[in-house]
Amino acid sequence: MAFFSDFKKFLLKGDIVNLATAVIVGGAFGKIVTSFTNDILMPPIGLLLGGKDFTNLSIMLKQAVIENGETVTEAVTINYGSFIQTILDFVIIGFCIFALLRAYEKTKKKEEAAPAAPKGPTQEELLMEIRDELKKQNS
């Protein structure tokens, strides 16, 4: 029973819950960026390339072998269009994370730059004042 109790405490720690939330939100964000790249960014680029679907751009290394209407050996291609699209996804996600972290750091700097409340006397300073007052009274 102690094992399951410890496991439950581990799962409910704030760090683990935050990490799980970040992974879920990051996955959803990745889907948004992929959709942005596939559905909004790449069609105009494909249009500029002569109306081709950018993801289908490839270099044929070996033709498919077809016998009696059946594919015996698949074609071998280098799919550079899909690769470039994946790189664009990565750059967009990297830019968004950079922008969020930069904004976060600016808020942290503002918090640090805020004037701190004035400090009172230290314990040693108070004790010295009491000692001095006692000396004055005894003199």
Buried (B, 14 or more C-beta within 10 A) or exposed (E): EEEEEEEEEEEEEEEEEEEEEEEEEEEEBBEEBBEBBBEEBBEEBBEEEEEEEBBEBBEEEEEEEEEEEEEEEEEEBEBEBBEBBBEBBEEBBEEEEEEEEEEEEEEEEEEEEEEEEEEEEEEEEEEEEEEEEEEEEEE
